Amino acid sequence: MADWLIKNRIGVFWAAVLMTGILIAGISQLRIDFRFDGFFPKDDPEYQYYDEYQDLFYEAQNYLVAVALESPSEDIFDAEFLALVDSVFGEIAVLDGIDSVVLGTRFAQLKRSGLGYSSSPFLVWDSEEALAQSRQRVLADSFFVGSFAGRSLKHLCGFFYLQPELFDSPRRDVLNRKIDNYIAASGLKPHVSGIPYIRTQYIDKLSAELFIFLALSALLLLSALVLLYRTLWGVLVPLLTAFAALGCTLGLMGLTGESLSILSNLLIPIMFVVSMSDVIHLMTKYQGIAREGVGRLDALKKTLHQIGLATFLTSLTTAIGFGALTISRIGPIRSFGLYAAFGVLLTFVVAVAFLAFALPRLRPEQFARGNAFANSPFWHRRLTQLNDFIRNNPLKIAAGMGFLVIASILLTTRIPFNNYLIQDMGQKDVAQQAMRFFEKEMYGMRSFELGIDAAEGYQISDKEVLDEMAKIEDYLQGEGYFSPFFSPASFIREANYLSHFNRSRHRRIPDSQEEIDELFNFAELNGAGKIISQLMNEDRSRGRMHARIPDIGTDAFRAMHDSLELFIATQCDSTVFSHHMTGHAYLTERNLTYLRDSLMLGLLIAFLLVGTIMGLLFRSWKMLFVSMLPNVIPLVLTGGVMGLFGIPLSTSTAIVFVISFGIAVDDTIHFLTRYRLERNQGKSVDEAISTTLLGTGKAMILTSIVLLGGFILLLASSFGGTFNTGFFTALTILFALMADLVFLPVLLRWVKV
């Protein structure tokens, strides 16, 4: 294969240029994905139930932008503040794209008045007396505080529901920016949250970070290449290769209709560092051979013969690591894994084609000046010292590694599994802080949905079913963080309360079915039909229970879910109804757990595939053991660090293990391939290890430094998940380098293969 490539290197180069040009042209078709429903697997029965549920009941929480404005006075009962808030809310309410609003300044209290009903606003501010009465009304009502007024009485809230067609379109972002502008013009301190608003912030951050990562990655490469080679061609050839590889990957995404998501941001540094890994190994080997006086074509031929297969296998194993993500049922995860895997293989093709064309045309010294870091005598001196240390201290090294592994295994048992819905936004992020504000001052922004199906022979409006729903509501209210419920039971309790002139003892389910039917009929005749249609379907076979809760975390949510199931099983009459938890937040909660588990399965698959490749490559059970152990150790050590610092196993940290394994195995392949070559030439185990360490150690360290730099770039991300991925992947690569350079030689000397 190497001979064919050298013979046809010009044709291969121009074919690679043509392929690169075609693929890069696809970048113009690349878009940022506004859709988030792709994170839900469509074949999941839970999603299918939710899809049917949404057709019946409009989950308005998905389209809600909540705006809380802070009073500059000691509380909200300030005429000037209320007038200003009402003006701002009124301006936002008429913006194009706002479907409906519920405003704290205009929310009215219903009362029975003779044969009909009258309403009066909770807040009136046209006089001091009116303000005093408003204070009394607000403080006497259990609903207003926590729903519209913050618990500290310093904030007043308005709820703005976007038109559904704006939910996943750029118009949503335009509308949210207009809302920001109106708020800013008021001079009041705001707290803004809600799924549509958070998604606008997400898109803005994603767009900005694409350019940040691109600029930082280019700067990293440029700095590394200047330090290593200090020549024009030594910088230009690898840099062109890296940009071509990245352009091919992004262009392929554009041509195949794939959009950029938060995970796609990772592709930029990954493609840069992976391409650099291939280039550094090939160039370092070529330079070493060429400096021995070998002709350029012969040097290229020997380079490809000696490390061409190893370089291909490292690309293949890295691709397998990413490809393992395709087993996920989560669309964006599958896409990221698929395009990253293709990108890694494309990178190898581009790197080999470009270097096979460029290297024979340039003298070795044109790639690196004599004083370049790549030529420094530092390498031979330090690697010789390292080799002597390993040879003289095998027991100490093994004992130290054993201690670290055992300690890490014990520490992994301390890894928490508790996750929060938007924890990847970062604790200091504005969206995260706004979410915490609404949890502290109100009831939070997370939607709770419980579907209720009436048993055969019953309807949701039957007293028996309503009584059971009321039991569930009362039980959940006892948890302390549920907002007042929006449900058939709460509706009929409130209707009964109003019909009895707002006397508290009548805020309950009426005693007879006739009273219930009369209340429903009266409500429909008086314009409440639309509200009732959002509480139960037309034939009244299915109803809903909706509330708002804080983002309490997966552990607390699971505990609440289990206790609710136990309560319903032991305290409710399940012969009259069945129930099904659902909703956008519930599906997201399930996905977090499912995704974490599927990533661990992906790691197992990657481990088996890479193990198979190692077995076929070395055809020895001993070598299989020797090759795999140094790649398990870094994962264990990283898990230990997570346990030590209490870092939860979330999507962003679980994905680290899959990505890192595919990358970490690269140095092992290069080391063992060179070691086997030396052994086949008749050298002893000790001689082969020494020659391998001195011959490949520099390239292993240099590529690991570049890989570390590439993933450390992700620490610049404002997304906590991206930060974690970068930090722990870099840490795993560092552990892998330590295992390959220090522990692998000890294993080889013991096993003597």
Summary of the structure (lengths in Angstrom):
residues: 753
radius of gyration: 32.2
end to end distance: 27.8
largest distance: 107.8
contacts: 2613
relative contact order: 0.11
helix: 69%
strand: 9%
